[in-house]
Amino acid sequence: MHDITDFERRGVPGVFVASEVFVDAAQTQGEALGFQPDRLFVEHPIQDRTDEEMVAIADAAVEALIDKLQAGS
């Protein structure tokens, strides 16, 4: 969250990406930083996924990620 906040404040568009278990934590951290970046949450868990499972998660999220990046530019 700190990195995306820094990038956005420097004018570099970005999207915070995390697994869905971190929705509440991202909201709380954003409030503490005084900034709510665009966020995208993917399925959880990530740990111990096979390469093929990670590719499927990324494939499912890429269009939403691109849309968020384009909307922010």
N, C-alpha and C positions, 0 to 999 in steps of 0.2 A: 504494500500500500504506500509506503514511503517513496519508493522509486517512481511509481506512476504519478503520484502527487507532484514530485519534483519535475518530472518530464512535462506534465501539463502546465505547470507554472512557468516553465521555460518556453512554452509554445510548441512543444512536441506532442502531437496527438497520440493518445494511447488508450488502451482498454485494460482494466484489471481483470485477470482471469484466475479463477480458483475453482476448486471442487465445491459442490453445493453444500457441504457440511459447514463451510465457512461464511455463509450468508450473514448470520448475526454478527460474527466477529468483524467482517468487512464493514458493516454498517457502524458498529461501535468505533472501530479504528478511524473511519472516515469522519465521524462526528468529532473525535478527539483531535484530528488534524485540521478540522474546519474545511474539509473538501470531500465531495462525493463524486469520484470519477465514474465514467461509464464502467459497468461491470458485466462480466459474463461468467456464469457458473456452469460447470460441466459435471457429469456424473461422478459420484464418489463410490468407492475409494479409487485412488490412483495407484497407490502402493501395490506392488506385486502383480500389476497387470502385464500381460504379454505384449510384445511389440504390436501384434495384430490388434489387440484390444485398444491400445493407445492410438493407433491409426484410426480405428473406428470412432473413438471419442473425438479426436481432432477433426475428422471428416464431418461429424455431426455438428461441430461448433463453428467451423470455418466461415460459413456464409453469414451467420449472426455476427461474428467478429468483424468481418469485412464491412458489413452494414453499419456497425457501430463506429468503426474507424472513419468511414466515409461521411457519416452524419456529423462527426465531430470536426471535420476539416472545413 
